[in-house]
Amino acid sequence: MGSQFNVGKDSKLFEPLTIANGKITLKHRVVLAPLTRNRGTPLREDSTAENPNRIWIPNHVMAEYYSQRATDGGLLISEGIPPSLEGNAMPGVPGIFLEEQAIGWKKVVDRVHAKGAYIYAQLWHSGRANIPQLTGTPIVAPSSIPWDDPNECFMYPAPHSATPVKYSEQLPLELTVDHINKTIRDYCAAAKTAMELGFDGVELHAGNGYLPEQFLSSNINKRTDEYGGSPEKRCKFVIDLMAELAKTVGEENLAIRLSPFGLFNQARSEQRLETWGHLCRELKKRHPTLSYVSFIEPRYEQIFSEEEKQQFLDSWGLPDVDLSLFRKIWGDTPFFSAGGFDQFNSWGVVESGKYDALLYGRFFISNPDLVERLRNRWPLAPYDRSRFYGPFDDPTIGYIDYLAYDEKF
């Protein structure tokens, strides 16, 4: 972005930022984005096709990974943590609903705190982006409608199988109101456990086509009760869930992640600005002191190129949309953004007032010392996409074996 902006250590990225309604002052604004890595240990080693292991626990390799990326006064957001077996969308992903899992997460938190860093637990329920062969439970969703791509498969085969599983063949169970309330209780129990373990806060993952966003999406939520049928009603689940989480952990310890323009996991909602605008106005009004809010850039997409994504935005009549509408709604709530930031395009963004902090994902994977590399304008190491998602026989490769810049020379 040229020399008119301060870069490196002189950038506003390296100025302090207060979050959590004044409780936490970060020493810089380079934040680890939440990243699923599938590195958990099976709870049961005696997994068989007839009785597969369905539960994973955090381990010392995960603790090392987070510790490597922790810096004094820095903020890490954990990978998505399922609050229940029902919401656990992938093998190798540790939840936080069993004692064994809690013990493992405590080790992660302690290692991060030992470096002077802060860590928030991201709570993540897959909803319909899942298969019953993995969880051993029915797959749940706002409505019982099939996946609209007849050939798209879940990214993992069923346990002890090599055969891909088509989403369209797994008709989800429509959540009853009682089941919705139970799901909210599961989230709150997970949030309470996280805070008891020493996590500094909790972030609700309400983007990327997972359960909260499924309620927000008009093509997935076909309900005609109080949870669907209009933009306002489609927001009810997320609003209710955030209200109960705020009661559980305190709203200053609570954050939310949103992807108002996302397409991942078949999120093809209409009325984007109406739906997410209403949601954000209501959340800001009800919870004025949330710790922060986290958004994904409109043109960033996990499955489409920027050109393809632009075609979707054009088709919605939103060719030039950005996050400024949401920035305005949230006002003084710390506002984070993710979506392809690197050593070239990070400069001048915070200075512009658009965002208060930037989230980094892929380059934080391959650069455990990303904060120092950006501060000193050292080149970034490339990442190996083939090692993003486990499980692997050797979980360390492409996970904790990336070197810091000064270790290479």
N, C-alpha and C positions, 0 to 999 in steps of 0.2 A: 504493500500500500504506500510505498514511497517514503521519502525522508521527512515529509511534513509531520509524521507521527514519531513520538518517542518510541524506541524499540528496546528490547532486552530489559536490562535492570532499570532503565529510566521510564519504562512503560507503567501505566496505571495498573496493569496486571499484578505489579509487585507492590502495590499500596494496600494497607489493611482494609478489611471489610467486616462490618458487624452483621451477624445473623442471629437467629434465635432470640429476637426481640431484645438484643443487647447482652445476652448471656455469653456469646462466643464472639471473639474478635479474631478473624482469620488474618494471617500475616501476608497472604498473597491470594490471588483469585484464579489460580490454575487448579481446577477441581477434577478428581478422578471420576469419570462417568460410570454409572452402573453397567457392569459387563458380565454377562453369563459366560462362564468358562468351563463348567462341567468337570470340576476337579475333585469332587467329594469322594469319600471312601464309602463303599457299600456297608450298610449296617450288618448285613448277613453275608458272609463269604460263601455259604452253602446254597447259593442261588441255583435253582433248577427251572426248567421250562414249566413244570407243573406248579412250582412254588417259587416264583422269582423274587429276588430282592427288589423292593420298591422304595427303599429309604436310604438316603445318603447323609453322611455326617461331615462337618468341616474337619480338616486335618492340619498337620504341621506344615505341609507344603503350601496350603492356602494361607496360613498365618505368615509364612515367609513372603509370599507374593504381595500381600497387603503391606507388610512391614517395609518391603523394598520401595514401595511407592509412597510411603508416608514421609512427610517433611514437617519440620517444626512450624506449627501454626497453619498447616495445610488441611484441606478437607477431602476425605474419600467418601464416595457413595458405594455401598456394597453392591454386589451382584443381586439380582432379584431373589428374594428368600420366600419360598412358599409358606403360607400360614397353615396349610393343611395338606394331607396327602392328595385330596381331591384337586388341589390347585397346582400340583407339582408336575410341570410340563415336560421335563426332560430327565434322562438318566444323568447321574453325577451331580445333580443340583441339591445342595443341602437345604432342608427346611429349618424351621425353628419351633416345631411342635412336639418334640421329644426331648427328654432330659439329656440324652447322648448328644443331640444336636446343639443344645444350649451350652454344654461343656465345651464343645469344639468352637463355637462362636466366641465364647469368653476368651479363649486363647488368641483368637484373631484380634479382638478388641484390645486386649492387654498389650499385644505386640505393637499395635498402632499407637496406643497412648504412650508407650515407652519412647517413641520417637517424637513426642510432643504434638502429634496430629489428632484430628477429630475424625470420627467415622459415623455415618448415618446408615441405618438398616433400611434397605428398600424392600417393601413388602409387595409380593407379586403373585397373583392368582391367574392361571392360564385360561380359565373358562373353557370355551369351545376349541381353543387352539391346542388340542390334546387328544389322546386316544385312551380308551378304557383298558387296553392291554397293558399300558404302562402303570396306571394308578390302581387298577383293580376296583375302581369305583365308576359309577356312571359319569359321563362327561356332562357338565352343566353349562347353561347359557341363558341369556334373557328369554330366548324363544327357541322352540324346537324346530329349527329349519336347517336343511342340509347346507354344507359348504357349496358355494356356487361354482367352483371349478371341479368338474367331475374327476379330474385326473391328478389334482395336487395331492401329494403325499406328505405325511408327517415326516420330519427330518431324521427320525430314527425308526428302525424296524421294531416290531414288538420284541420284548425280552427273549433272548435265546432263539432269535429268528433272523433270517437275512432278507425276509420279504417285506418290501415297502407296504405301508398301510395307508389306504386312501381316506382322507378326511371325509369325503362325501358318503362313505359307507358307515360312518359313525354318527348316527343321528343324536344330537345332544338332548339332554333332559331339560325341559323348561323349568326354571327355578320357581318354586312356589314362594309365597310371601314368607312362610315359616322358614324355608330353606335360605332365602335371602337374609333373614335375621340371624340364622345360624352362621352364615358366611361372614356377616359383619362381626359376630362374636368371635369367630376364628381369627379374623384380622386383629381384633382388639387384644385377644390373648397373646398373639404373636408380638404385638407392639409392646405390651406390658413386659413380656419376657425380655425383649430386646433392651428396654430401658434398664431392667434389673441387671442385665449382664454388663451394662456400662456403655452401650451405644449412646452416642451424644444426641441422637434424634432418630426420627422415623420418617421415611419418604414413601408415600403411596404411589405405586406405579399405576397410573391411570392413562397410559398411552399404549402405542404399538399393538393395538388390536387385542389386548388381553381383557379380562373380565370387566373392569370398570369402563373401558372404552367400548366394549361390546354393548353395554347399556346405552352409551351415548350415540351409537351408530344406527342410523335409520334402516340400513339394509339387514342388520342383525337383530335389532330389537323391534319386534313386530307386536309387542304387547298392547293391549287395549285397557289395561288397568292403570293404577296410579303411577306405574313405572314406565309407561310408554304411550306413544300416540302423538306427541308434540315435542318440540325441542325442550320445553320446560320439564315435561314429565320424564323424558329420557335422562335428565340430569339428576333425578331424585335419588337413585342408588348412590351415586358418588357423593352427593350432598349429605345424605344420611350417614354414609360410611365415614366421611370426614368429621362429621359432628361427633360420632361415637369415638373415633380415634382421638379427637381433641380432648374429649372428656377423660380418656384413658391416660394420655401421656402429657397433656397440656399443649395448647395450640402453638406455643412458642417452640416446642420440640417437634413440631409436625410440619412436613413439607409435602408437595405433590408434584408429580411429573406428568406433563401433558404433551400430546402430539396432535394438535388440532387439524393438521393437514396430512396426517399419515395414512398410508394405504396398507401397511403390513398386516398380515393375518386377515385379509379380506375386509378390512375396514373401508367401506365404500359409502360412507354416510353422505347424505345431502344436508343442506342447511348448516354448513360448517360454522359460519360466523354467528348465526343465531344460537346454535346449540352451545358452542364453547364460550361465546360471549356471555350468554345467560349464566352458564356454570361459573365463570370467573367472577362475574359481578356478585353472584350470590355468595360465593366462598369468601370474597374480599369483605363483603358486608358482615357475614357471620363470624369470620375469623380474621380480624384485621391485623393480628400479630403472628401470623404463620412465620415459621423460621425462614423460608424462602420458597420460591416457585421455580420449577425447572421446565423449560420448553425445548422442543426439537424444531430446528429450522424448517420452514415450509418447503424448501427445495431439496432437503436431504431425505433420502429414502433408502431403506435397507435392501430393497429388491429391484428398484428401477433406477435408471440413469437420470441425471439432472434434466436431460432433454425430454425423457419420457414423463418425468414428474411434471415438467412445465406444461405438457399437453393436458394432464389432468387439471392443473390449476386453471389453464385457459378454458377448459370445458365447463368449469364451475363458475366462470365469469370472474375469476380472481387472478388475473395474469400477473399483477404486480404486488400481490399480497406479501406482507411481512408481519413481524410480531409486534409492531408498534401499537396496534389496537389493544393487545393484551398487556403490554407494558403500561399503557395509560390506565387501564382498569386497575392494575395491581398497585399503581402509585409507588408508595415508599416500601413495599415488600421487596426484599432482595430478589432480583430477577436473573436467573441463569439461563444460558442457551448452549445447546450442543448441535453439532452437525458439520463436521469436517474442518474444524479449526486446526491449524498447523503452524509451522514456523514462519510462514509467509503472510497469512491472512488474519493473524491474531492482533496485530498492532493497530491502535486507534479505535478499536471497537468499544472498549470500556470507556475511553475518553469521550466518545461520541454520546454517551449516555444511553445507548441502546440497551446495554446489559450491564449487570454488576459483576458478573463472573462468567468464565467460560469453562465448559466441560470438555474434557479430552478423553477419547476412548482408544481407538486403534493405536495412536502414537504413544499413549501411556502404556500400552501392552509391551511395545518393543523398546521403550525408553523408561526404565524404572526411575531414572533421574531426570524426567521430563522437565520438572520445575527448574533445575539448574541449567539444563540445555537451553531452555527458552530465556532464562535470565542472562546467560552468557553468550547467547546466539551461536551455540555450538550446533553442528548439523544433527539431524534426527536419524536414528537407525531405522531401516525398513522393517515392517512386520511380516510375519509368515501367516497368512490367512488360513492355511491348512491346519494350523495348530490353535485356532481360536477356540473351537468347541470340542471338548472331550466326549466321553471318557477315553483315555489312552492307557496302554500298558505302562508307559513311563509318563506320568503326568507332569514331570518337571520340564520336558523339552518344549520350548516355545511358551514357557510360563514363568519360570524363575531363573532361566539361564541367560536372559538378555543382560549384557554388560552395561555398566555405567560408562559414561564417556571417558573418565579418567582411568578406568580399568583397561581401556583398549590401547593406551599409549604409554 
